[in-house]
């Protein structure tokens, strides 16, 4: 009977300590997700200003997601941490798609031989975007615009397909081509 009395308070203290440890681990997961969101946001934002090589940025992204996974962050926490990263990659796809529609060799170079339909389709895609808010038309909207302007280019269709796949999986198909096509 004496043993039961002395073990009871110890069990209660153990339960309390375990409960606190679980709370601390969850706080670490939340902190990790928030810090990852900030880091990934800054990482992708600098893509539009130069700086670190795009391949290095994507490698850092992969490592951050691996760390969050190892920490035991939930799928929702990991998805939330990538919010602005996804928007930034979406802008990269938007640029590749518009570049392909107009037949430009790079996003910053104008194709003087682009046809009226190509320019009109590119302008409509541009007009649907809100770059300041990091929002671009969906793959479905882009396809509809291309159909409306009778634009059928295999390269553009492939980028739109890749963009759609990225949005659903958060994984970039043809990653090597995607990364080499930037800038």
Protein Blocks (a to p, Z undefined) as FASTA:
>chain_A
ZZmmmmmmmmmmmmmmmmmmmmmmmmmmmmmmmmmmmmmmmmmmmmmngpjdfklmmmmm
mmmmmmmmmnopafklmmmmmmmmmmmmmmmmmmmmmmmmnopabfklccfkbcfklmmm
mmmmmmmpcfknopacdfklmmmmmmmnopacfklmmmmmmmmmmmmnopaehklmmmmm
gZZ
